[in-house]
Amino acid sequence: MELNRAQHLALIGAGPSTLYLLNSFTQMTRCPARISIFEVKSTVGVGNPYDTPMCEPNLLSNIGYDEIPPLILGFEQWYESKFYMPYQVQGQVLTRKIIGEYFADAFDYILGVLRQHGVLVYMYRNTAVTGIIEDTRDDDVRMTLVGKGKPYQGFTHIVVNVGSSFCERRPSNGYVKPYPIKAYVKPVYQRFVIMGMSLSAIDTAVGIAQYRGHFARCTKGLTYSCEAPVQMTMMSRTGHFPWVWYPSKNTTLFYNWLTSHSIKGLRDLDEFNTFLFLPLLARYFPDIFHQVNAFNFEEVLTFLAGRRGQCDAFAKLTLELLANTHNNVDSHWPAAVVAAINVIQSTPALAQDYAKKKGTLHALLAACTAAVPRESIERILALHEAGVLTVTTECEKQASSAQKSAHHCLIDARGAEPADKGVVRLAQLLKRTYNGLVVDTSAESLSVSPHHKLYINEKETNIYIGSAFLTPWFLNIPGLDTCAKFSRNIAKKISQTVEQENEPNVAV
């Protein structure tokens, strides 16, 4: 590995995105000679989803062990060395805790590999970055980070990998955040009102149930019982849960079909729907195709998202679980939607048309592609059968009633804010100086290129956005595969940077 002595890279955040970026550098022929990593917490590698407070009590991810993007320390290799036994597949998905342990160990392992190659790695834990300053003097640009009131100077490149925290939803007045669950599972609360029916909302309901009682499997299936009375209500205007987990490997199959049958000159999403997406449904999902073949793209998504008319949320879940259990191919259609999103993302005319309709389509695409592990679905159904969990679309009425009672706990579990909101918070950190004159940065002046570079007033910077949560043009739901892909692209761009003549003034 050749070290670029002129480069000093700063990484903001030490979660999965940074883990995969460092992993990518181990596979490059060229790497920055110095890397400084700033993490607001004491733990590294895990980010928010897999940190201990987010994992309890024994919450599930929606990732199978074979769906974790590869690291130089493989999952099965790590598991066997840590637990002295081969990994045995125990369910469709892994627990968040086991992924967190793996990522934390892999992070340390990868840092060790980089250091063996001579890379100087500086690790700053418990250090929140409160400012990013780009200092331009006579065409020479150096960047400074501010953390704990202290400047860290001389960086040539910065990668922002903290998008999920920037886009974290601020709870409404009177509500609490969904994580950590043990923060609000108190005996005084007899009823929990959960805003949303997202993955976070399901985590919340299942977590509360595990703290208050226990699940047991019998001949009739999964049952739930608790000693103290507890009631939970989920509020959602749609009244629909996400779909049962589906194997992501099918996405590749459908994406390859779409690209192999692609037609040049598609001008908008409705043409894409007519000439590509509907034929895909006809090929792999004929039963669905016959119901939507006269629909435009938005109408197809509305149908698939289950938003054409009302139905019982728990009956719908039961049917989906049954189809998934029998490996019915019709239950894998969300993977086709993910493949369609990837094609739209990579086709400028389609992406441009999507941008015009984003307000409507974004929520539909999220509803079509979000997936919940079947084990979590079984627990949700058990809670309903036990009379513990109900769903309502009368959100305002339920919230108003709950706010009047001291024995009710309100939880805002609607998931992350849109990327645009995160960009606003990012802008608040950015400062620019021109020969000593400090200039604030507005959110309107920021944009992110397809190569993940941040532009300010259409001027290129050496700041990269490594998080899909802060990338407005990214259409899909961010996941580990996104972390790996973004990180790989950014590592390539940084490693290809022409070496500068002068050494940076490093004051770290």
C-alpha positions as CSV (number, residue, x, y, z in Angstrom):
1,M,0.0,0.0,0.0
2,E,1.4,3.4,-1.0
3,L,0.8,6.2,1.5
4,N,-0.1,9.7,0.3
5,R,2.0,11.8,2.7
6,A,0.2,15.0,1.7
7,Q,-3.3,13.7,2.8
8,H,-4.7,14.0,6.2
9,L,-8.3,12.6,6.3
10,A,-10.8,13.5,9.0
11,L,-13.8,11.1,9.5
12,I,-16.7,12.5,11.4
13,G,-18.5,9.5,13.0
14,A,-17.2,6.0,13.7
15,G,-20.2,3.9,12.7
16,P,-20.8,1.4,9.9
17,S,-20.1,4.0,7.2
18,T,-16.6,4.7,8.6
19,L,-16.1,1.0,9.2
20,Y,-16.7,0.3,5.5
21,L,-14.6,3.3,4.4
22,L,-11.6,2.1,6.4
23,N,-12.2,-1.4,5.1
24,S,-12.1,-0.1,1.5
25,F,-8.8,1.6,2.2
26,T,-7.2,-1.7,3.2
27,Q,-8.0,-2.9,-0.3
28,M,-6.7,0.1,-2.2
29,T,-3.2,0.6,-3.5
30,R,-3.1,4.1,-2.1
31,C,-4.3,5.5,1.2
32,P,-4.0,8.8,3.2
33,A,-1.0,8.7,5.5
34,R,-3.0,10.1,8.3
35,I,-6.6,9.5,9.4
36,S,-8.3,11.2,12.3
37,I,-11.6,9.8,13.5
38,F,-14.1,11.7,15.7
39,E,-16.8,9.8,17.5
40,V,-19.4,11.4,19.8
41,K,-19.7,8.1,21.8
42,S,-17.2,5.8,23.4
43,T,-18.1,2.9,21.2
44,V,-16.9,2.5,17.6
45,G,-18.0,0.6,14.5
46,V,-21.6,0.2,15.7
47,G,-23.3,3.6,14.9
48,N,-26.8,4.2,16.3
49,P,-28.6,1.0,15.1
50,Y,-26.2,-1.5,16.7
51,D,-25.2,0.3,19.8
52,T,-26.1,-1.4,23.1
53,P,-29.0,1.0,24.1
54,M,-30.6,0.4,20.7
55,C,-30.2,-3.4,20.9
56,E,-32.0,-4.1,24.2
57,P,-34.0,-6.1,24.9
58,N,-32.5,-8.5,22.3
59,L,-34.0,-6.6,19.4
60,L,-33.7,-8.0,15.9
61,S,-32.2,-6.4,12.8
62,N,-33.7,-7.0,9.4
63,I,-30.4,-8.4,8.0
64,G,-29.4,-12.0,7.4
65,Y,-25.9,-13.0,8.2
66,D,-25.2,-13.5,4.5
67,E,-26.5,-10.0,3.7
68,I,-23.8,-8.2,5.6
69,P,-21.5,-6.6,3.0
70,P,-18.1,-8.3,3.3
71,L,-15.3,-7.0,5.5
72,I,-11.7,-8.2,5.6
73,L,-12.7,-9.9,8.8
74,G,-15.5,-12.2,7.7
75,F,-18.6,-12.7,9.9
76,E,-18.3,-16.5,10.1
77,Q,-14.5,-16.2,10.8
78,W,-15.1,-13.7,13.5
79,Y,-18.0,-15.7,15.1
80,E,-16.0,-18.9,15.3
81,S,-12.9,-17.1,16.8
82,K,-15.1,-15.3,19.4
83,F,-17.4,-18.1,20.5
84,Y,-15.3,-21.1,19.6
85,M,-18.0,-22.7,17.5
86,P,-19.2,-22.4,13.9
87,Y,-22.1,-20.0,13.3
88,Q,-25.4,-21.9,13.1
89,V,-28.2,-20.1,11.3
90,Q,-30.8,-19.5,14.1
91,G,-33.3,-17.5,12.1
92,Q,-33.8,-15.3,9.1
93,V,-32.1,-12.4,10.6
94,L,-29.4,-11.5,13.2
95,T,-29.9,-9.7,16.4
96,R,-28.7,-6.2,16.5
97,K,-26.4,-7.0,19.4
98,I,-24.5,-9.7,17.5
99,I,-24.0,-7.3,14.5
100,G,-22.8,-4.6,16.9
101,E,-20.2,-6.9,18.5
102,Y,-19.0,-8.0,15.1
103,F,-18.7,-4.4,13.8
104,A,-16.9,-3.2,17.0
105,D,-14.3,-6.0,16.7
106,A,-14.0,-5.6,12.9
107,F,-13.4,-1.8,13.4
108,D,-10.4,-2.5,15.8
109,Y,-9.1,-5.2,13.5
110,I,-9.2,-3.0,10.4
111,L,-7.5,-0.1,12.3
112,G,-4.7,-2.6,13.2
113,V,-4.3,-3.6,9.5
114,L,-4.0,0.1,8.5
115,R,-1.5,0.8,11.2
116,Q,0.6,-2.2,10.1
117,H,0.8,-0.5,6.7
118,G,2.1,2.6,8.4
119,V,-1.0,4.7,8.4
120,L,-1.1,7.0,11.4
121,V,-4.6,6.7,12.9
122,Y,-5.8,9.1,15.5
123,M,-9.0,8.1,17.4
124,Y,-11.0,10.7,19.3
125,R,-13.8,9.1,21.2
126,N,-16.5,11.1,23.1
127,T,-15.8,14.0,20.9
128,A,-18.7,15.7,19.2
129,V,-17.8,17.8,16.1
130,T,-19.4,21.2,16.5
131,G,-17.9,23.0,13.6
132,I,-16.4,22.4,10.2
133,I,-14.2,25.3,8.9
134,E,-12.9,25.5,5.4
135,D,-10.1,28.1,5.3
136,T,-9.0,29.4,1.9
137,R,-5.8,31.5,1.7
138,D,-4.3,32.2,-1.7
139,D,-5.9,29.2,-3.3
140,D,-4.6,26.9,-0.6
141,V,-7.5,25.2,1.2
142,R,-7.1,23.6,4.6
143,M,-10.0,22.4,6.9
144,T,-10.4,22.6,10.6
145,L,-12.8,20.6,12.9
146,V,-14.0,22.0,16.2
147,G,-14.6,19.5,19.0
148,K,-14.9,20.0,22.7
149,G,-14.2,23.7,22.0
150,K,-10.8,22.8,20.6
151,P,-9.6,23.2,16.9
152,Y,-8.2,20.2,15.0
153,Q,-6.4,21.7,12.0
154,G,-4.8,20.8,8.7
155,F,-7.1,18.4,7.1
156,T,-7.1,18.0,3.3
157,H,-10.2,15.9,3.2
158,I,-13.3,15.3,5.4
159,V,-15.9,12.6,5.2
160,V,-19.2,13.2,7.1
161,N,-20.5,9.9,8.2
162,V,-23.1,10.9,10.8
163,G,-26.2,11.3,8.7
164,S,-28.6,9.2,10.9
165,S,-28.0,11.4,13.9
166,F,-28.4,14.6,11.8
167,C,-31.8,13.2,10.5
168,E,-32.9,11.9,13.9
169,R,-36.5,13.0,14.4
170,R,-37.0,15.4,17.3
171,P,-39.9,14.1,19.4
172,S,-43.1,16.2,19.4
173,N,-44.0,17.9,22.6
174,G,-45.0,15.4,25.3
175,Y,-43.4,12.4,23.4
176,V,-40.3,10.5,24.1
177,K,-37.8,8.9,21.6
178,P,-38.2,5.2,20.9
179,Y,-34.7,4.3,21.9
180,P,-33.5,3.2,24.5
181,I,-36.7,1.4,25.4
182,K,-35.7,0.8,29.0
183,A,-35.7,4.6,29.5
184,Y,-39.5,4.8,29.6
185,V,-40.6,1.2,30.6
186,K,-41.6,2.3,34.1
187,P,-44.2,0.7,36.3
188,V,-46.2,3.9,36.5
189,Y,-47.2,3.6,32.8
190,Q,-50.1,1.3,32.1
191,R,-50.6,2.3,28.5
192,F,-48.2,3.2,25.7
193,V,-49.2,5.2,22.7
194,I,-46.8,4.7,19.8
195,M,-46.8,7.2,16.9
196,G,-46.1,5.3,13.7
197,M,-46.0,1.7,12.5
198,S,-42.4,1.7,11.2
199,L,-39.6,-0.7,12.1
200,S,-38.9,1.6,15.1
201,A,-42.5,1.4,16.2
202,I,-42.4,-2.4,16.0
203,D,-39.2,-2.5,17.9
204,T,-40.8,-0.3,20.5
205,A,-43.9,-2.5,20.9
206,V,-41.9,-5.7,21.0
207,G,-39.3,-4.2,23.4
208,I,-42.0,-3.0,25.9
209,A,-43.6,-6.4,25.8
210,Q,-40.3,-8.2,26.5
211,Y,-39.7,-5.9,29.5
212,R,-43.2,-6.3,30.9
213,G,-43.8,-10.0,30.1
214,H,-42.6,-12.9,28.0
215,F,-43.3,-14.8,24.8
216,A,-43.7,-18.5,24.7
217,R,-44.1,-21.0,21.8
218,C,-46.7,-23.7,22.0
219,T,-48.6,-25.9,19.6
220,K,-50.8,-23.0,18.5
221,G,-47.8,-20.8,17.8
222,L,-46.3,-17.9,19.7
223,T,-48.2,-16.6,22.7
224,Y,-47.7,-13.6,25.1
225,S,-48.4,-13.2,28.8
226,C,-47.6,-10.6,31.4
227,E,-48.3,-10.2,35.1
228,A,-49.0,-6.4,35.2
229,P,-51.6,-5.0,32.9
230,V,-50.2,-3.2,29.8
231,Q,-51.9,-1.8,26.8
232,M,-50.2,-0.5,23.6
233,T,-51.8,1.5,20.7
234,M,-50.0,2.2,17.4
235,M,-51.1,5.3,15.6
236,S,-50.8,5.6,11.8
237,R,-52.8,7.4,9.2
238,T,-52.3,4.5,6.8
239,G,-52.9,1.7,9.4
240,H,-50.5,-0.6,7.7
241,F,-47.4,-2.4,8.9
242,P,-44.3,-2.9,6.8
243,W,-44.0,-6.1,4.8
244,V,-42.6,-9.4,6.0
245,W,-38.8,-9.6,5.5
246,Y,-37.8,-10.7,2.0
247,P,-34.3,-12.0,0.8
248,S,-32.4,-9.1,-0.7
249,K,-30.6,-11.4,-3.1
250,N,-33.7,-11.3,-5.3
251,T,-33.1,-7.6,-5.9
252,T,-30.1,-8.5,-8.1
253,L,-32.2,-10.9,-10.1
254,F,-34.8,-8.2,-10.8
255,Y,-32.2,-5.5,-11.4
256,N,-30.4,-7.6,-14.0
257,W,-33.7,-8.3,-15.7
258,L,-34.6,-4.6,-15.9
259,T,-31.2,-3.5,-17.2
260,S,-31.0,-6.3,-19.7
261,H,-34.4,-5.2,-21.1
262,S,-33.8,-1.5,-20.8
263,I,-35.0,0.9,-23.5
264,K,-33.1,4.0,-24.4
265,G,-34.9,7.3,-24.3
266,L,-37.3,6.7,-21.5
267,R,-38.5,10.2,-20.6
268,D,-40.4,9.8,-17.3
269,L,-41.5,7.3,-14.7
270,D,-44.8,6.4,-16.5
271,E,-42.8,5.3,-19.5
272,F,-40.5,3.4,-17.3
273,N,-43.6,1.8,-15.7
274,T,-45.2,0.9,-19.1
275,F,-42.1,-0.5,-20.9
276,L,-40.0,-2.0,-18.0
277,F,-41.7,-2.3,-14.6
278,L,-45.0,-3.7,-15.6
279,P,-43.3,-6.3,-17.9
280,L,-41.1,-7.2,-14.9
281,L,-44.3,-7.8,-12.9
282,A,-45.8,-9.8,-15.7
283,R,-42.7,-12.0,-15.9
284,Y,-42.3,-12.7,-12.2
285,F,-45.6,-11.7,-10.5
286,P,-48.4,-12.4,-12.9
287,D,-51.1,-12.3,-10.3
288,I,-50.1,-8.8,-9.3
289,F,-49.6,-7.7,-12.9
290,H,-53.2,-8.6,-13.8
291,Q,-54.4,-6.3,-11.1
292,V,-52.3,-3.3,-12.0
293,N,-51.6,-3.5,-15.7
294,A,-53.7,-0.4,-16.4
295,F,-52.1,1.7,-13.7
296,N,-49.5,4.4,-14.0
297,F,-46.4,4.2,-11.8
298,E,-47.8,6.1,-8.8
299,E,-51.0,4.0,-8.9
300,V,-49.0,0.8,-9.0
301,L,-47.0,1.8,-6.0
302,T,-50.2,2.8,-4.2
303,F,-51.6,-0.6,-4.9
304,L,-48.5,-2.4,-3.7
305,A,-48.2,-0.3,-0.6
306,G,-51.7,-1.5,0.3
307,R,-53.1,2.0,0.4
308,R,-56.1,1.4,-1.9
309,G,-58.9,1.0,0.7
310,Q,-58.8,0.0,4.3
311,C,-58.1,-3.5,5.6
312,D,-57.4,-5.1,9.0
313,A,-53.7,-4.6,9.7
314,F,-53.3,-7.8,11.6
315,A,-55.3,-10.0,9.1
316,K,-53.1,-8.5,6.4
317,L,-49.9,-9.4,8.4
318,T,-51.2,-13.0,9.0
319,L,-51.7,-13.5,5.2
320,E,-48.3,-12.1,4.4
321,L,-46.6,-14.3,7.0
322,L,-48.4,-17.3,5.6
323,A,-47.2,-16.5,2.0
324,N,-43.7,-15.9,3.3
325,T,-43.6,-19.2,5.2
326,H,-44.5,-21.1,2.0
327,N,-41.9,-19.1,0.1
328,N,-44.6,-17.8,-2.2
329,V,-42.8,-15.9,-5.0
330,D,-45.5,-13.2,-4.9
331,S,-44.3,-12.3,-1.4
332,H,-40.9,-11.2,-2.8
333,W,-42.2,-8.3,-5.0
334,P,-40.7,-5.6,-2.7
335,A,-37.3,-6.7,-4.0
336,A,-38.6,-5.8,-7.5
337,V,-39.5,-2.3,-6.3
338,V,-36.0,-1.9,-4.8
339,A,-34.5,-3.0,-8.2
340,A,-36.7,-0.4,-9.9
341,I,-35.5,2.3,-7.5
342,N,-31.9,1.4,-8.4
343,V,-32.6,1.8,-12.1
344,I,-34.4,5.1,-11.6
345,Q,-31.5,6.3,-9.5
346,S,-29.0,5.6,-12.3
347,T,-31.1,7.0,-15.1
348,P,-30.9,10.9,-15.2
349,A,-34.2,11.5,-16.9
350,L,-36.0,9.1,-14.6
351,A,-34.3,10.6,-11.5
352,Q,-35.2,14.1,-12.6
353,D,-38.9,13.1,-13.0
354,Y,-38.8,11.5,-9.6
355,A,-37.5,14.7,-8.1
356,K,-40.6,16.5,-9.4
357,K,-42.9,13.9,-7.7
358,K,-40.8,13.2,-4.6
359,G,-43.4,14.5,-2.2
360,T,-45.8,11.7,-3.2
361,L,-43.5,8.9,-4.3
362,H,-41.0,8.9,-1.5
363,A,-43.5,7.7,1.1
364,L,-44.9,5.1,-1.3
365,L,-41.5,3.7,-2.1
366,A,-40.7,3.5,1.6
367,A,-44.0,1.8,2.3
368,C,-43.3,-0.7,-0.5
369,T,-39.7,-1.6,0.5
370,A,-39.5,-1.5,4.3
371,A,-39.5,-5.0,5.8
372,V,-39.8,-6.6,9.2
373,P,-38.3,-9.9,10.3
374,R,-40.9,-12.7,10.5
375,E,-39.9,-13.3,14.1
376,S,-41.0,-9.7,14.9
377,I,-44.2,-10.1,13.0
378,E,-45.0,-13.2,15.0
379,R,-44.5,-11.3,18.2
380,I,-46.8,-8.4,17.0
381,L,-49.5,-10.9,16.1
382,A,-49.1,-12.6,19.5
383,L,-49.5,-9.2,21.3
384,H,-52.7,-8.6,19.3
385,E,-54.0,-12.0,20.1
386,A,-53.3,-11.4,23.8
387,G,-55.3,-8.2,23.7
388,V,-52.3,-6.0,24.4
389,L,-51.8,-4.3,21.0
390,T,-54.2,-2.4,18.8
391,V,-53.9,-0.1,15.8
392,T,-55.8,3.1,15.1
393,T,-55.8,5.7,12.3
394,E,-57.5,8.3,14.6
395,C,-54.1,9.7,15.6
396,E,-55.2,13.1,16.9
397,K,-57.9,11.7,19.0
398,Q,-55.7,9.0,20.6
399,A,-52.8,11.4,21.2
400,S,-55.1,14.0,22.8
401,S,-56.6,11.4,25.1
402,A,-53.2,10.0,26.1
403,Q,-51.7,13.4,26.9
404,K,-54.3,14.0,29.6
405,S,-53.3,10.9,31.6
406,A,-50.2,10.6,33.9
407,H,-50.3,6.8,33.3
408,H,-49.9,7.0,29.5
409,C,-46.5,7.2,27.8
410,L,-46.4,8.7,24.3
411,I,-43.6,7.5,22.0
412,D,-42.7,9.1,18.6
413,A,-41.4,6.2,16.5
414,R,-41.9,7.6,13.0
415,G,-38.4,7.0,11.8
416,A,-35.8,9.4,10.4
417,E,-36.4,12.9,9.0
418,P,-35.9,13.4,5.2
419,A,-32.4,14.1,4.0
420,D,-33.3,17.8,3.4
421,K,-33.8,18.3,7.1
422,G,-30.4,16.7,7.8
423,V,-28.7,19.1,5.3
424,V,-30.1,22.0,7.2
425,R,-28.4,20.8,10.4
426,L,-25.2,20.1,8.5
427,A,-25.2,23.7,7.2
428,Q,-25.2,24.9,10.8
429,L,-21.8,23.3,11.3
430,L,-20.2,24.7,8.2
431,K,-18.1,27.9,8.3
432,R,-15.9,29.2,5.5
433,T,-13.1,31.7,5.8
434,Y,-11.6,33.8,3.0
435,N,-8.3,35.3,4.1
436,G,-9.6,35.5,7.6
437,L,-13.2,36.6,6.9
438,V,-15.7,34.1,8.3
439,V,-18.8,33.4,6.1
440,D,-21.8,31.3,7.3
441,T,-23.2,28.6,5.1
442,S,-26.9,28.2,4.2
443,A,-28.6,24.9,3.5
444,E,-29.8,26.3,0.2
445,S,-26.2,26.7,-0.9
446,L,-25.4,23.0,-0.3
447,S,-25.6,20.2,-2.8
448,V,-24.1,16.7,-3.0
449,S,-22.7,15.4,-6.3
450,P,-23.1,11.8,-7.6
451,H,-19.5,11.3,-6.4
452,H,-20.6,12.2,-2.9
453,K,-18.7,15.5,-2.8
454,L,-20.2,18.4,-1.1
455,Y,-20.7,21.6,-3.2
456,I,-21.2,25.0,-1.6
457,N,-22.7,27.6,-4.0
458,E,-21.9,25.2,-6.8
459,K,-18.2,25.2,-5.8
460,E,-16.5,21.9,-5.2
461,T,-15.1,21.2,-1.7
462,N,-13.0,18.4,-0.3
463,I,-15.8,17.4,2.0
464,Y,-17.5,14.1,1.2
465,I,-20.9,13.0,2.4
466,G,-20.7,9.4,3.2
467,S,-24.2,9.0,4.6
468,A,-27.3,8.3,2.5
469,F,-29.3,10.1,5.2
470,L,-27.6,13.4,4.1
471,T,-27.8,12.7,0.4
472,P,-31.0,14.2,-1.0
473,W,-30.7,12.5,-4.4
474,F,-30.5,9.0,-2.9
475,L,-33.9,7.3,-3.4
476,N,-33.7,4.0,-1.5
477,I,-33.9,3.2,2.2
478,P,-30.3,3.4,3.6
479,G,-28.9,0.1,4.7
480,L,-25.5,-1.6,5.2
481,D,-25.2,-2.2,1.4
482,T,-25.5,1.6,0.9
483,C,-22.8,2.2,3.6
484,A,-20.5,-0.2,1.7
485,K,-21.2,1.2,-1.7
486,F,-20.9,4.9,-0.7
487,S,-17.7,4.2,1.3
488,R,-16.1,2.3,-1.6
489,N,-16.8,5.1,-4.0
490,I,-15.4,7.7,-1.6
491,A,-12.3,5.7,-0.9
492,K,-11.6,5.4,-4.6
493,K,-12.0,9.2,-5.1
494,I,-9.7,10.0,-2.2
495,S,-7.1,7.5,-3.2
496,Q,-7.0,8.8,-6.7
497,T,-6.4,12.4,-5.6
498,V,-3.2,13.8,-7.0
499,E,-0.6,14.2,-4.3
500,Q,0.0,17.8,-3.3
501,E,3.5,19.2,-3.0
502,N,3.3,20.7,0.4
503,E,2.7,18.9,3.6
504,P,-0.4,20.1,5.6
505,N,0.1,21.9,8.8
506,V,-1.1,19.3,11.2
507,A,-2.0,20.5,14.6
508,V,-3.8,17.5,16.0
